[in-house]
Amino acid sequence: MHDGVIIMSNITVILYFLYVAHDEQNAQLNARSVAQLRHTRNHAIFIVTTAARGASVSRPARWATRKNAHATTT
């Protein structure tokens, strides 16, 4: 009976270490995914910010004619 308890204890320890190793692997994969998402987001923000700085926004020019002026054709 004593040997059975030791074997079960060893199996429990092995399963625990396998679980921890699997958990760490998932954590590393998740960290990598988060890092890639952050990189992509930061790159997109950089592109938009750069484009916004280079864009010039101005009011539309006023036309010389009045709003109700009639057009003529020949």
Jmol script that loads the backbone (N, CA, C; Angstrom):
load data "model"
ATOM      1  N   MET A   1       0.829  -1.197   0.000  1.00  0.00           N
ATOM      2  CA  MET A   1       0.000   0.000   0.000  1.00  0.00           C
ATOM      3  C   MET A   1       0.869   1.255   0.000  1.00  0.00           C
ATOM      4  N   HIS A   2       1.949   1.227   0.683  1.00  0.00           N
ATOM      5  CA  HIS A   2       2.852   2.367   0.779  1.00  0.00           C
ATOM      6  C   HIS A   2       3.423   2.715  -0.587  1.00  0.00           C
ATOM      7  N   ASP A   3       3.780   1.701  -1.387  1.00  0.00           N
ATOM      8  CA  ASP A   3       4.321   1.933  -2.729  1.00  0.00           C
ATOM      9  C   ASP A   3       3.282   2.601  -3.635  1.00  0.00           C
ATOM     10  N   GLY A   4       2.036   2.211  -3.484  1.00  0.00           N
ATOM     11  CA  GLY A   4       0.968   2.805  -4.285  1.00  0.00           C
ATOM     12  C   GLY A   4       0.822   4.285  -4.015  1.00  0.00           C
ATOM     13  N   VAL A   5       0.969   4.701  -2.775  1.00  0.00           N
ATOM     14  CA  VAL A   5       0.861   6.115  -2.407  1.00  0.00           C
ATOM     15  C   VAL A   5       2.010   6.897  -3.018  1.00  0.00           C
ATOM     16  N   ILE A   6       3.210   6.328  -2.999  1.00  0.00           N
ATOM     17  CA  ILE A   6       4.376   7.010  -3.573  1.00  0.00           C
ATOM     18  C   ILE A   6       4.202   7.164  -5.086  1.00  0.00           C
ATOM     19  N   ILE A   7       3.725   6.105  -5.749  1.00  0.00           N
ATOM     20  CA  ILE A   7       3.515   6.174  -7.199  1.00  0.00           C
ATOM     21  C   ILE A   7       2.468   7.232  -7.535  1.00  0.00           C
ATOM     22  N   MET A   8       1.364   7.240  -6.796  1.00  0.00           N
ATOM     23  CA  MET A   8       0.321   8.247  -7.036  1.00  0.00           C
ATOM     24  C   MET A   8       0.866   9.644  -6.777  1.00  0.00           C
ATOM     25  N   SER A   9       1.696   9.777  -5.751  1.00  0.00           N
ATOM     26  CA  SER A   9       2.278  11.067  -5.428  1.00  0.00           C
ATOM     27  C   SER A   9       3.197  11.524  -6.560  1.00  0.00           C
ATOM     28  N   ASN A  10       4.001  10.602  -7.089  1.00  0.00           N
ATOM     29  CA  ASN A  10       4.902  10.944  -8.192  1.00  0.00           C
ATOM     30  C   ASN A  10       4.119  11.327  -9.447  1.00  0.00           C
ATOM     31  N   ILE A  11       3.055  10.591  -9.723  1.00  0.00           N
ATOM     32  CA  ILE A  11       2.219  10.916 -10.888  1.00  0.00           C
ATOM     33  C   ILE A  11       1.597  12.301 -10.721  1.00  0.00           C
ATOM     34  N   THR A  12       1.152  12.604  -9.519  1.00  0.00           N
ATOM     35  CA  THR A  12       0.566  13.920  -9.251  1.00  0.00           C
ATOM     36  C   THR A  12       1.591  15.021  -9.484  1.00  0.00           C
ATOM     37  N   VAL A  13       2.816  14.802  -9.020  1.00  0.00           N
ATOM     38  CA  VAL A  13       3.879  15.797  -9.203  1.00  0.00           C
ATOM     39  C   VAL A  13       4.188  15.974 -10.686  1.00  0.00           C
ATOM     40  N   ILE A  14       4.271  14.875 -11.423  1.00  0.00           N
ATOM     41  CA  ILE A  14       4.554  14.946 -12.860  1.00  0.00           C
ATOM     42  C   ILE A  14       3.436  15.697 -13.586  1.00  0.00           C
ATOM     43  N   LEU A  15       2.196  15.366 -13.260  1.00  0.00           N
ATOM     44  CA  LEU A  15       1.071  16.057 -13.892  1.00  0.00           C
ATOM     45  C   LEU A  15       1.078  17.547 -13.566  1.00  0.00           C
ATOM     46  N   TYR A  16       1.440  17.877 -12.338  1.00  0.00           N
ATOM     47  CA  TYR A  16       1.506  19.279 -11.937  1.00  0.00           C
ATOM     48  C   TYR A  16       2.555  20.016 -12.770  1.00  0.00           C
ATOM     49  N   PHE A  17       3.750  19.401 -12.919  1.00  0.00           N
ATOM     50  CA  PHE A  17       4.805  20.049 -13.697  1.00  0.00           C
ATOM     51  C   PHE A  17       4.417  20.182 -15.171  1.00  0.00           C
ATOM     52  N   LEU A  18       3.727  19.180 -15.704  1.00  0.00           N
ATOM     53  CA  LEU A  18       3.247  19.285 -17.081  1.00  0.00           C
ATOM     54  C   LEU A  18       2.244  20.425 -17.223  1.00  0.00           C
ATOM     55  N   TYR A  19       1.371  20.568 -16.244  1.00  0.00           N
ATOM     56  CA  TYR A  19       0.377  21.643 -16.255  1.00  0.00           C
ATOM     57  C   TYR A  19       1.068  23.004 -16.198  1.00  0.00           C
ATOM     58  N   VAL A  20       2.051  23.129 -15.298  1.00  0.00           N
ATOM     59  CA  VAL A  20       2.761  24.403 -15.152  1.00  0.00           C
ATOM     60  C   VAL A  20       3.512  24.733 -16.437  1.00  0.00           C
ATOM     61  N   ALA A  21       4.176  23.735 -17.032  1.00  0.00           N
ATOM     62  CA  ALA A  21       4.916  23.963 -18.274  1.00  0.00           C
ATOM     63  C   ALA A  21       3.963  24.401 -19.386  1.00  0.00           C
ATOM     64  N   HIS A  22       2.810  23.765 -19.469  1.00  0.00           N
ATOM     65  CA  HIS A  22       1.815  24.125 -20.485  1.00  0.00           C
ATOM     66  C   HIS A  22       1.297  25.539 -20.245  1.00  0.00           C
ATOM     67  N   ASP A  23       1.072  25.868 -18.992  1.00  0.00           N
ATOM     68  CA  ASP A  23       0.584  27.194 -18.628  1.00  0.00           C
ATOM     69  C   ASP A  23       1.610  28.264 -19.001  1.00  0.00           C
ATOM     70  N   GLU A  24       2.885  27.997 -18.745  1.00  0.00           N
ATOM     71  CA  GLU A  24       3.941  28.952 -19.091  1.00  0.00           C
ATOM     72  C   GLU A  24       4.032  29.132 -20.601  1.00  0.00           C
ATOM     73  N   GLN A  25       3.880  28.028 -21.344  1.00  0.00           N
ATOM     74  CA  GLN A  25       3.922  28.112 -22.798  1.00  0.00           C
ATOM     75  C   GLN A  25       2.773  28.982 -23.308  1.00  0.00           C
ATOM     76  N   ASN A  26       1.586  28.804 -22.758  1.00  0.00           N
ATOM     77  CA  ASN A  26       0.443  29.640 -23.144  1.00  0.00           C
ATOM     78  C   ASN A  26       0.697  31.097 -22.800  1.00  0.00           C
ATOM     79  N   ALA A  27       1.298  31.336 -21.639  1.00  0.00           N
ATOM     80  CA  ALA A  27       1.592  32.709 -21.230  1.00  0.00           C
ATOM     81  C   ALA A  27       2.579  33.349 -22.200  1.00  0.00           C
ATOM     82  N   GLN A  28       3.583  32.582 -22.637  1.00  0.00           N
ATOM     83  CA  GLN A  28       4.554  33.119 -23.591  1.00  0.00           C
ATOM     84  C   GLN A  28       3.893  33.414 -24.930  1.00  0.00           C
ATOM     85  N   LEU A  29       3.026  32.513 -25.387  1.00  0.00           N
ATOM     86  CA  LEU A  29       2.315  32.745 -26.643  1.00  0.00           C
ATOM     87  C   LEU A  29       1.413  33.963 -26.533  1.00  0.00           C
ATOM     88  N   ASN A  30       0.713  34.104 -25.412  1.00  0.00           N
ATOM     89  CA  ASN A  30      -0.161  35.260 -25.214  1.00  0.00           C
ATOM     90  C   ASN A  30       0.650  36.545 -25.177  1.00  0.00           C
ATOM     91  N   ALA A  31       1.802  36.511 -24.500  1.00  0.00           N
ATOM     92  CA  ALA A  31       2.651  37.699 -24.433  1.00  0.00           C
ATOM     93  C   ALA A  31       3.142  38.074 -25.829  1.00  0.00           C
ATOM     94  N   ARG A  32       3.485  37.078 -26.639  1.00  0.00           N
ATOM     95  CA  ARG A  32       3.936  37.329 -28.005  1.00  0.00           C
ATOM     96  C   ARG A  32       2.811  37.939 -28.835  1.00  0.00           C
ATOM     97  N   SER A  33       1.604  37.416 -28.682  1.00  0.00           N
ATOM     98  CA  SER A  33       0.456  37.946 -29.421  1.00  0.00           C
ATOM     99  C   SER A  33       0.166  39.383 -29.020  1.00  0.00           C
ATOM    100  N   VAL A  34       0.222  39.658 -27.725  1.00  0.00           N
ATOM    101  CA  VAL A  34      -0.020  41.019 -27.238  1.00  0.00           C
ATOM    102  C   VAL A  34       1.051  41.957 -27.777  1.00  0.00           C
ATOM    103  N   ALA A  35       2.303  41.502 -27.787  1.00  0.00           N
ATOM    104  CA  ALA A  35       3.392  42.335 -28.301  1.00  0.00           C
ATOM    105  C   ALA A  35       3.183  42.640 -29.783  1.00  0.00           C
ATOM    106  N   GLN A  36       2.746  41.654 -30.556  1.00  0.00           N
ATOM    107  CA  GLN A  36       2.491  41.876 -31.979  1.00  0.00           C
ATOM    108  C   GLN A  36       1.339  42.855 -32.179  1.00  0.00           C
ATOM    109  N   LEU A  37       0.289  42.708 -31.384  1.00  0.00           N
ATOM    110  CA  LEU A  37      -0.845  43.633 -31.494  1.00  0.00           C
ATOM    111  C   LEU A  37      -0.434  45.052 -31.137  1.00  0.00           C
ATOM    112  N   ARG A  38       0.369  45.196 -30.095  1.00  0.00           N
ATOM    113  CA  ARG A  38       0.838  46.535 -29.703  1.00  0.00           C
ATOM    114  C   ARG A  38       1.692  47.147 -30.798  1.00  0.00           C
ATOM    115  N   HIS A  39       2.566  46.327 -31.395  1.00  0.00           N
ATOM    116  CA  HIS A  39       3.422  46.822 -32.473  1.00  0.00           C
ATOM    117  C   HIS A  39       2.570  47.304 -33.646  1.00  0.00           C
ATOM    118  N   THR A  40       1.587  46.500 -34.028  1.00  0.00           N
ATOM    119  CA  THR A  40       0.706  46.864 -35.140  1.00  0.00           C
ATOM    120  C   THR A  40      -0.062  48.138 -34.825  1.00  0.00           C
ATOM    121  N   ARG A  41      -0.593  48.228 -33.601  1.00  0.00           N
ATOM    122  CA  ARG A  41      -1.352  49.419 -33.202  1.00  0.00           C
ATOM    123  C   ARG A  41      -0.452  50.648 -33.211  1.00  0.00           C
ATOM    124  N   ASN A  42       0.761  50.522 -32.649  1.00  0.00           N
ATOM    125  CA  ASN A  42       1.671  51.663 -32.609  1.00  0.00           C
ATOM    126  C   ASN A  42       2.071  52.099 -34.016  1.00  0.00           C
ATOM    127  N   HIS A  43       2.262  51.140 -34.913  1.00  0.00           N
ATOM    128  CA  HIS A  43       2.616  51.463 -36.294  1.00  0.00           C
ATOM    129  C   HIS A  43       1.469  52.213 -36.973  1.00  0.00           C
ATOM    130  N   ALA A  44       0.252  51.747 -36.745  1.00  0.00           N
ATOM    131  CA  ALA A  44      -0.916  52.410 -37.333  1.00  0.00           C
ATOM    132  C   ALA A  44      -1.055  53.834 -36.798  1.00  0.00           C
ATOM    133  N   ILE A  45      -0.856  54.008 -35.503  1.00  0.00           N
ATOM    134  CA  ILE A  45      -0.942  55.350 -34.904  1.00  0.00           C
ATOM    135  C   ILE A  45       0.131  56.251 -35.499  1.00  0.00           C
ATOM    136  N   PHE A  46       1.340  55.709 -35.687  1.00  0.00           N
ATOM    137  CA  PHE A  46       2.432  56.484 -36.278  1.00  0.00           C
ATOM    138  C   PHE A  46       2.069  56.951 -37.687  1.00  0.00           C
ATOM    139  N   ILE A  47       1.517  56.045 -38.495  1.00  0.00           N
ATOM    140  CA  ILE A  47       1.155  56.392 -39.875  1.00  0.00           C
ATOM    141  C   ILE A  47       0.081  57.475 -39.896  1.00  0.00           C
ATOM    142  N   VAL A  48      -0.945  57.312 -39.072  1.00  0.00           N
ATOM    143  CA  VAL A  48      -2.034  58.294 -39.042  1.00  0.00           C
ATOM    144  C   VAL A  48      -1.532  59.642 -38.539  1.00  0.00           C
ATOM    145  N   THR A  49      -0.705  59.631 -37.505  1.00  0.00           N
ATOM    146  CA  THR A  49      -0.173  60.879 -36.957  1.00  0.00           C
ATOM    147  C   THR A  49       0.693  61.591 -37.987  1.00  0.00           C
ATOM    148  N   THR A  50       1.540  60.840 -38.671  1.00  0.00           N
ATOM    149  CA  THR A  50       2.403  61.424 -39.695  1.00  0.00           C
ATOM    150  C   THR A  50       1.574  62.013 -40.835  1.00  0.00           C
ATOM    151  N   ALA A  51       0.563  61.290 -41.266  1.00  0.00           N
ATOM    152  CA  ALA A  51      -0.296  61.788 -42.341  1.00  0.00           C
ATOM    153  C   ALA A  51      -1.039  63.042 -41.905  1.00  0.00           C
ATOM    154  N   ALA A  52      -1.497  63.066 -40.663  1.00  0.00           N
ATOM    155  CA  ALA A  52      -2.239  64.228 -40.166  1.00  0.00           C
ATOM    156  C   ALA A  52      -1.341  65.455 -40.088  1.00  0.00           C
ATOM    157  N   ARG A  53      -0.085  65.255 -39.711  1.00  0.00           N
ATOM    158  CA  ARG A  53       0.839  66.394 -39.641  1.00  0.00           C
ATOM    159  C   ARG A  53       1.120  66.965 -41.024  1.00  0.00           C
ATOM    160  N   GLY A  54       1.176  66.086 -42.016  1.00  0.00           N
ATOM    161  CA  GLY A  54       1.476  66.530 -43.374  1.00  0.00           C
ATOM    162  C   GLY A  54       0.276  67.095 -44.112  1.00  0.00           C
ATOM    163  N   ALA A  55      -0.904  66.829 -43.623  1.00  0.00           N
ATOM    164  CA  ALA A  55      -2.110  67.305 -44.310  1.00  0.00           C
ATOM    165  C   ALA A  55      -2.367  68.758 -43.955  1.00  0.00           C
ATOM    166  N   SER A  56      -2.749  69.510 -44.956  1.00  0.00           N
ATOM    167  CA  SER A  56      -3.114  70.899 -44.672  1.00  0.00           C
ATOM    168  C   SER A  56      -4.618  71.031 -44.851  1.00  0.00           C
ATOM    169  N   VAL A  57      -5.238  71.537 -43.845  1.00  0.00           N
ATOM    170  CA  VAL A  57      -6.687  71.702 -43.877  1.00  0.00           C
ATOM    171  C   VAL A  57      -6.983  73.183 -44.003  1.00  0.00           C
ATOM    172  N   SER A  58      -7.773  73.522 -45.010  1.00  0.00           N
ATOM    173  CA  SER A  58      -8.132  74.926 -45.191  1.00  0.00           C
ATOM    174  C   SER A  58      -9.611  75.017 -45.537  1.00  0.00           C
ATOM    175  N   ARG A  59     -10.150  76.185 -45.340  1.00  0.00           N
ATOM    176  CA  ARG A  59     -11.554  76.407 -45.670  1.00  0.00           C
ATOM    177  C   ARG A  59     -11.720  76.455 -47.180  1.00  0.00           C
ATOM    178  N   PRO A  60     -12.879  76.057 -47.649  1.00  0.00           N
ATOM    179  CA  PRO A  60     -13.120  76.157 -49.096  1.00  0.00           C
ATOM    180  C   PRO A  60     -13.078  77.617 -49.545  1.00  0.00           C
ATOM    181  N   ALA A  61     -12.563  77.840 -50.727  1.00  0.00           N
ATOM    182  CA  ALA A  61     -12.472  79.209 -51.257  1.00  0.00           C
ATOM    183  C   ALA A  61     -13.869  79.714 -51.596  1.00  0.00           C
ATOM    184  N   ARG A  62     -14.077  80.996 -51.387  1.00  0.00           N
ATOM    185  CA  ARG A  62     -15.363  81.597 -51.745  1.00  0.00           C
ATOM    186  C   ARG A  62     -15.347  81.922 -53.233  1.00  0.00           C
ATOM    187  N   TRP A  63     -16.471  81.665 -53.845  1.00  0.00           N
ATOM    188  CA  TRP A  63     -16.594  81.985 -55.258  1.00  0.00           C
ATOM    189  C   TRP A  63     -16.893  83.466 -55.417  1.00  0.00           C
ATOM    190  N   ALA A  64     -16.473  84.009 -56.537  1.00  0.00           N
ATOM    191  CA  ALA A  64     -16.688  85.435 -56.802  1.00  0.00           C
ATOM    192  C   ALA A  64     -18.152  85.731 -57.102  1.00  0.00           C
ATOM    193  N   THR A  65     -18.885  84.736 -57.549  1.00  0.00           N
ATOM    194  CA  THR A  65     -20.287  84.968 -57.891  1.00  0.00           C
ATOM    195  C   THR A  65     -21.160  84.856 -56.659  1.00  0.00           C
ATOM    196  N   ARG A  66     -22.339  85.452 -56.766  1.00  0.00           N
ATOM    197  CA  ARG A  66     -23.297  85.345 -55.676  1.00  0.00           C
ATOM    198  C   ARG A  66     -23.978  83.998 -55.740  1.00  0.00           C
ATOM    199  N   LYS A  67     -24.633  83.654 -54.690  1.00  0.00           N
ATOM    200  CA  LYS A  67     -25.293  82.360 -54.591  1.00  0.00           C
ATOM    201  C   LYS A  67     -26.399  82.195 -55.637  1.00  0.00           C
ATOM    202  N   ASN A  68     -27.136  83.252 -55.904  1.00  0.00           N
ATOM    203  CA  ASN A  68     -28.274  83.135 -56.810  1.00  0.00           C
ATOM    204  C   ASN A  68     -27.968  83.626 -58.220  1.00  0.00           C
ATOM    205  N   ALA A  69     -26.712  83.688 -58.582  1.00  0.00           N
ATOM    206  CA  ALA A  69     -26.363  84.139 -59.938  1.00  0.00           C
ATOM    207  C   ALA A  69     -26.754  83.063 -60.945  1.00  0.00           C
ATOM    208  N   HIS A  70     -27.293  83.521 -62.104  1.00  0.00           N
ATOM    209  CA  HIS A  70     -27.722  82.594 -63.146  1.00  0.00           C
ATOM    210  C   HIS A  70     -26.579  82.347 -64.116  1.00  0.00           C
ATOM    211  N   ALA A  71     -26.462  81.116 -64.512  1.00  0.00           N
ATOM    212  CA  ALA A  71     -25.435  80.783 -65.501  1.00  0.00           C
ATOM    213  C   ALA A  71     -26.020  80.938 -66.893  1.00  0.00           C
ATOM    214  N   THR A  72     -25.195  81.391 -67.805  1.00  0.00           N
ATOM    215  CA  THR A  72     -25.642  81.506 -69.195  1.00  0.00           C
ATOM    216  C   THR A  72     -24.792  80.596 -70.062  1.00  0.00           C
ATOM    217  N   THR A  73     -25.409  80.067 -71.074  1.00  0.00           N
ATOM    218  CA  THR A  73     -24.677  79.221 -72.014  1.00  0.00           C
ATOM    219  C   THR A  73     -24.784  79.818 -73.395  1.00  0.00           C
ATOM    220  N   THR A  74     -23.839  79.587 -74.229  1.00  0.00           N
ATOM    221  CA  THR A  74     -23.895  80.109 -75.601  1.00  0.00           C
ATOM    222  C   THR A  74     -23.975  78.988 -76.599  1.00  0.00           C
TER     223      THR A  74
END
end "model"
wireframe off; spacefill off
backbone 0.3
color backbone group
